[in-house]
Amino acid sequence: MRSWLAPFALGLASVGCGPESIRDSQTSRSPVMRLDEVASTALPAAFAVGGVRLGSSALIVWSDDPLIAVVSLADLQRIGVVRLDDPIVHVEETSLGDFEVLHATELHLHSRDGPLRRRLWKADGVIAVSGLRIANQWIVLGRERAGELVLIAIDSTGRERRVRSPPVVRSMFELADSSLARPVLIGDFDGRVVVTQVQSPHLSVLLDSHGVVQREWQPPETSVDTIGGAKVVWVALPMIQLYCGAIQTIADLTSDRRRLVAFDDDGRVLRSVEMEVPLGIAASIPSNGRVFALRRAAGLEVVEYRFRWVNQPSSEESRRCDGT
């Protein structure tokens, strides 16, 4: 593991899987959250990341240019870069290795090397703000012409079902800075939709298929708002599921300052750690402890870590989190 990652490992030394498992970091029974670097690969120069999605065989990273970088999950080597014509909202990899690409008003199927195969969906009076595919349907958060926010479920035939977004999601938009292109981010958590507020207070909510809030994650307030008279701009990355709980990166856009916040399975904060490490956790495979991050060193790169909880106390929750 690279030496500059030491603050990351040490800072999370006492993150556990439940309130009862938090211990002083100096005790022998202290639970430890461990991330060991496995591999890394560089992204194209000047790649401005717009989003990341885990596919069946690859990690898909897209930019605002719009470019799609394809990184193999087998060995974390970059295996291709595809350029499209229109700005990208979200990308999914199909089981055949093609791409389903959500744009502002259409959903397209593209071949692996970029050409358009066909249009899967065309928006009717709505602009897509964010979205993703869960199981066999797309979930799109859109804004109608009248300004109403809706959640749109789109099946494999292109048919849609619209549900009014819950008040908490509408509030995220109302409180957002007008300069933000994407005030919220949508993620996948246990096969359900999680919506994250990009700006403070960085609230995340888990929604069921009817748009009803099932769980909330609320990170602690940021410790500083200005440094040397300059305003600190904190933004949240999506909530990332672990095999026990979740983790979220909150980044300062003006520096390398990052906050990593670990949550238990009920959404309670276990630990929040602030560090000077240009890193953001972007995706995971909870079942086998693989975690993928974007890291800026000489350039931007994708990094794979092996994640595990170690030195857990022998509580019922810890045995469940360890899979024993």
C-alpha positions as CSV (number, residue, x, y, z in Angstrom):
1,M,0.0,0.0,0.0
2,R,1.3,3.4,-0.9
3,S,2.6,5.4,2.1
4,W,0.4,8.4,1.4
5,L,-2.6,6.3,2.1
6,A,-1.6,5.8,5.7
7,P,-3.9,8.6,7.0
8,F,-6.8,6.9,5.4
9,A,-6.1,3.5,7.1
10,L,-5.3,5.0,10.5
11,G,-8.2,7.5,10.4
12,L,-10.7,4.7,10.1
13,A,-9.1,2.5,12.7
14,S,-12.1,2.4,15.0
15,V,-15.0,2.1,12.5
16,G,-17.2,-0.8,13.3
17,C,-20.6,-2.4,12.3
18,G,-22.8,-1.2,15.1
19,P,-23.0,1.2,18.0
20,E,-22.0,-1.5,20.4
21,S,-18.9,-2.3,18.4
22,I,-17.3,1.1,18.6
23,R,-14.2,1.0,20.8
24,D,-11.2,3.1,21.7
25,S,-8.7,2.7,18.8
26,Q,-6.0,1.8,21.3
27,T,-7.7,-1.3,22.8
28,S,-6.9,-4.8,21.6
29,R,-10.5,-5.4,20.7
30,S,-10.9,-2.3,18.7
31,P,-12.8,-3.0,15.4
32,V,-10.8,-1.9,12.4
33,M,-12.0,-0.9,8.9
34,R,-9.2,-2.0,6.6
35,L,-8.7,-1.1,2.9
36,D,-5.8,-2.7,1.1
37,E,-4.9,-1.5,-2.3
38,V,-5.0,-4.3,-5.0
39,A,-4.6,-2.5,-8.3
40,S,-4.9,0.8,-10.2
41,T,-5.2,2.1,-13.7
42,A,-5.0,5.6,-15.2
43,L,-7.9,7.3,-16.9
44,P,-7.3,9.5,-19.9
45,A,-5.7,12.9,-19.4
46,A,-8.0,15.7,-18.4
47,F,-10.9,13.3,-17.8
48,A,-13.6,15.2,-16.0
49,V,-15.6,12.5,-14.2
50,G,-19.4,12.8,-14.5
51,G,-20.2,9.4,-12.9
52,V,-19.3,5.8,-12.2
53,R,-21.3,2.6,-12.5
54,L,-20.4,-1.0,-11.8
55,G,-21.3,-3.3,-14.7
56,S,-21.3,-7.1,-15.0
57,S,-17.7,-7.2,-16.4
58,A,-16.4,-3.7,-16.2
59,L,-16.4,-0.5,-14.2
60,I,-17.9,2.3,-16.4
61,V,-16.6,5.8,-15.8
62,W,-18.0,8.6,-17.9
63,S,-17.1,12.3,-18.3
64,D,-18.9,15.5,-19.3
65,D,-17.1,15.6,-22.6
66,P,-18.8,13.0,-23.2
67,L,-16.5,10.1,-23.0
68,I,-17.0,6.6,-21.5
69,A,-14.0,4.8,-20.1
70,V,-14.3,1.0,-19.7
71,V,-12.2,-0.6,-17.0
72,S,-12.0,-4.4,-16.7
73,L,-13.1,-5.9,-13.4
74,A,-10.9,-8.9,-14.0
75,D,-7.6,-7.0,-13.8
76,L,-8.6,-3.4,-13.5
77,Q,-7.0,-2.5,-16.9
78,R,-8.5,0.1,-19.1
79,I,-9.9,-1.7,-22.1
80,G,-11.5,1.1,-24.1
81,V,-12.7,4.7,-24.4
82,V,-15.8,5.6,-26.3
83,R,-16.9,9.0,-27.4
84,L,-20.5,9.9,-27.8
85,D,-22.2,13.0,-29.3
86,D,-24.6,14.1,-26.5
87,P,-24.0,14.9,-22.8
88,I,-24.4,11.8,-20.5
89,V,-26.7,11.6,-17.4
90,H,-25.9,7.9,-16.7
91,V,-24.5,4.7,-18.2
92,E,-25.3,1.1,-17.6
93,E,-23.5,-2.0,-19.1
94,T,-25.8,-4.7,-20.5
95,S,-25.3,-8.4,-20.1
96,L,-24.0,-8.5,-23.7
97,G,-21.4,-5.8,-23.0
98,D,-23.3,-3.0,-24.8
99,F,-24.2,0.4,-23.1
100,E,-27.5,1.8,-22.2
101,V,-27.0,5.5,-22.0
102,L,-29.4,8.0,-20.4
103,H,-29.4,11.5,-21.9
104,A,-31.5,14.5,-20.8
105,T,-34.5,13.5,-22.9
106,E,-33.7,10.0,-24.3
107,L,-32.4,6.6,-23.4
108,H,-30.2,4.9,-26.0
109,L,-28.6,1.5,-26.6
110,H,-25.1,1.8,-27.9
111,S,-22.7,-0.9,-29.1
112,R,-19.5,-1.5,-27.1
113,D,-17.5,0.7,-29.6
114,G,-20.0,3.5,-29.5
115,P,-22.4,3.5,-32.5
116,L,-26.1,3.9,-31.6
117,R,-28.1,0.7,-32.0
118,R,-31.6,2.1,-31.1
119,R,-33.6,4.4,-28.9
120,L,-35.1,2.7,-25.9
121,W,-37.2,5.6,-24.5
122,K,-38.0,9.2,-25.3
123,A,-39.1,11.6,-22.6
124,D,-42.5,13.3,-22.8
125,G,-42.4,16.7,-21.1
126,V,-39.6,15.9,-18.7
127,I,-35.8,16.4,-18.4
128,A,-33.8,13.6,-16.8
129,V,-31.7,14.8,-13.9
130,S,-30.3,11.5,-12.7
131,G,-31.1,7.8,-13.1
132,L,-29.9,4.2,-13.1
133,R,-31.1,0.7,-14.0
134,I,-32.1,-1.6,-11.2
135,A,-32.9,-5.2,-12.2
136,N,-34.9,-5.0,-15.4
137,Q,-36.1,-1.4,-15.2
138,W,-34.6,2.1,-15.3
139,I,-35.4,4.6,-12.5
140,V,-35.2,8.2,-13.7
141,L,-35.5,11.3,-11.6
142,G,-36.9,14.0,-13.8
143,R,-38.2,17.5,-13.8
144,E,-41.4,18.2,-15.7
145,R,-42.1,21.5,-17.6
146,A,-44.1,22.8,-14.7
147,G,-41.2,22.2,-12.4
148,E,-42.6,19.1,-10.6
149,L,-40.1,16.4,-9.8
150,V,-41.1,12.8,-10.7
151,L,-39.6,9.4,-10.4
152,I,-40.1,7.4,-13.7
153,A,-39.9,3.6,-13.9
154,I,-39.1,2.5,-17.4
155,D,-39.5,-1.2,-18.3
156,S,-37.6,-3.1,-21.0
157,T,-40.3,-2.2,-23.6
158,G,-40.0,1.6,-22.9
159,R,-43.3,1.8,-21.1
160,E,-43.1,4.1,-18.1
161,R,-44.8,4.6,-14.7
162,R,-44.5,8.0,-13.0
163,V,-44.5,8.6,-9.2
164,R,-44.3,12.0,-7.6
165,S,-41.1,12.4,-5.8
166,P,-41.3,12.6,-2.0
167,P,-41.2,16.0,-0.2
168,V,-37.7,15.4,1.1
169,V,-36.3,15.0,-2.5
170,R,-38.2,18.1,-3.6
171,S,-36.6,20.0,-0.7
172,M,-33.1,18.9,-1.9
173,F,-33.8,20.7,-5.1
174,E,-35.3,23.8,-3.5
175,L,-32.2,24.2,-1.3
176,A,-29.7,23.6,-4.0
177,D,-27.4,26.2,-5.5
178,S,-28.8,27.2,-8.9
179,S,-25.4,26.7,-10.5
180,L,-25.4,23.0,-9.7
181,A,-26.1,20.9,-12.8
182,R,-27.0,17.9,-10.6
183,P,-28.4,18.8,-7.2
184,V,-28.9,15.1,-6.3
185,L,-27.3,11.8,-7.2
186,I,-29.1,8.5,-7.5
187,G,-27.6,5.2,-6.4
188,D,-28.4,1.6,-5.9
189,F,-28.7,0.1,-2.4
190,D,-30.0,-3.4,-1.9
191,G,-31.8,-3.2,-5.2
192,R,-33.6,0.0,-4.2
193,V,-33.0,3.7,-5.0
194,V,-31.0,5.9,-2.7
195,V,-31.1,9.7,-3.4
196,T,-28.2,11.8,-2.1
197,Q,-28.2,15.6,-1.7
198,V,-25.0,16.9,-3.2
199,Q,-24.8,20.1,-1.1
200,S,-24.9,20.4,2.7
201,P,-26.5,18.9,4.7
202,H,-25.7,15.9,2.4
203,L,-28.8,13.9,3.4
204,S,-29.4,10.5,1.7
205,V,-32.7,8.7,1.6
206,L,-33.6,5.2,0.6
207,L,-36.9,4.9,-1.4
208,D,-39.2,2.0,-2.1
209,S,-40.8,1.4,-5.5
210,H,-43.6,3.9,-4.6
211,G,-41.2,6.7,-3.7
212,V,-41.7,6.2,0.1
213,V,-38.7,6.9,2.3
214,Q,-37.5,3.7,4.0
215,R,-34.2,5.0,5.6
216,E,-32.2,8.1,6.0
217,W,-28.4,8.7,6.3
218,Q,-27.3,12.0,7.7
219,P,-23.5,12.7,8.0
220,P,-22.3,15.1,10.6
221,E,-21.9,18.8,9.7
222,T,-18.6,19.8,8.1
223,S,-16.1,21.0,10.6
224,V,-14.9,24.1,8.6
225,D,-16.6,26.4,6.1
226,T,-13.7,28.7,5.4
227,I,-9.9,28.2,5.3
228,G,-7.6,31.3,5.2
229,G,-10.6,33.4,4.3
230,A,-11.5,31.2,1.3
231,K,-14.8,29.4,1.2
232,V,-14.8,25.6,1.4
233,V,-17.1,23.9,-1.1
234,W,-18.3,20.6,0.3
235,V,-20.1,18.1,-2.1
236,A,-21.3,14.6,-1.4
237,L,-20.6,11.5,-3.5
238,P,-23.2,8.7,-3.6
239,M,-23.8,6.4,-0.7
240,I,-21.8,3.2,-1.2
241,Q,-23.0,-0.1,0.2
242,L,-20.7,-2.4,2.1
243,Y,-21.4,-5.9,3.3
244,C,-22.1,-4.3,6.6
245,G,-23.4,-0.7,6.5
246,A,-22.3,2.0,4.1
247,I,-19.6,4.5,3.4
248,Q,-19.8,8.0,1.8
249,T,-17.1,10.4,0.6
250,I,-17.7,14.2,1.1
251,A,-15.2,16.2,-0.9
252,D,-14.0,19.8,-0.8
253,L,-13.9,21.0,-4.4
254,T,-11.3,23.7,-3.5
255,S,-8.7,21.3,-2.1
256,D,-7.7,17.6,-1.5
257,R,-9.7,17.7,1.8
258,R,-12.0,14.7,2.1
259,R,-14.4,13.3,4.7
260,L,-15.2,9.6,4.9
261,V,-18.3,8.8,6.9
262,A,-19.1,5.2,7.9
263,F,-22.7,4.2,8.7
264,D,-24.2,1.1,10.3
265,D,-27.0,-1.0,8.7
266,D,-29.6,1.3,10.3
267,G,-28.1,4.5,8.8
268,R,-26.5,5.7,12.1
269,V,-23.1,7.4,11.9
270,L,-20.3,5.3,13.2
271,R,-17.3,7.5,12.5
272,S,-16.5,10.6,10.4
273,V,-12.8,11.1,9.5
274,E,-11.3,14.2,7.7
275,M,-8.1,13.9,5.8
276,E,-6.0,15.4,3.0
277,V,-6.3,12.6,0.5
278,P,-7.6,13.2,-3.1
279,L,-9.8,10.2,-3.2
280,G,-13.5,9.3,-3.5
281,I,-15.1,5.9,-3.0
282,A,-17.3,5.3,-6.1
283,A,-18.5,1.7,-6.2
284,S,-18.3,-1.6,-4.4
285,I,-19.1,-5.3,-4.7
286,P,-20.3,-5.9,-1.1
287,S,-20.4,-9.7,-1.3
288,N,-16.6,-10.1,-1.8
289,G,-15.3,-6.9,-0.2
290,R,-14.1,-5.2,-3.4
291,V,-14.2,-1.4,-3.3
292,F,-13.4,1.0,-6.2
293,A,-12.3,4.6,-5.8
294,L,-11.2,7.5,-8.0
295,R,-7.9,8.9,-6.9
296,R,-5.8,11.8,-8.1
297,A,-2.1,11.3,-8.1
298,A,0.0,12.4,-11.1
299,G,-3.4,12.1,-13.0
300,L,-6.8,10.6,-12.3
301,E,-6.9,6.9,-11.7
302,V,-9.2,4.1,-10.8
303,V,-8.1,2.1,-7.7
304,E,-9.4,-1.2,-6.4
305,Y,-9.2,-1.9,-2.6
306,R,-10.0,-5.0,-0.7
307,F,-12.3,-4.1,2.2
308,R,-12.9,-5.9,5.4
309,W,-13.8,-5.4,9.0
310,V,-11.2,-6.9,11.3
311,N,-10.9,-7.4,15.1
312,Q,-14.6,-7.4,15.6
313,P,-16.1,-8.0,19.1
314,S,-18.1,-11.2,19.3
315,S,-21.6,-9.6,19.2
316,E,-24.5,-10.9,17.2
317,E,-24.3,-8.0,14.8
318,S,-20.6,-8.5,14.3
319,R,-21.0,-12.2,13.5
320,R,-23.7,-11.2,10.9
321,C,-21.4,-8.6,9.4
322,D,-18.5,-11.0,9.2
323,G,-20.7,-13.6,7.5
324,T,-20.2,-16.1,10.2
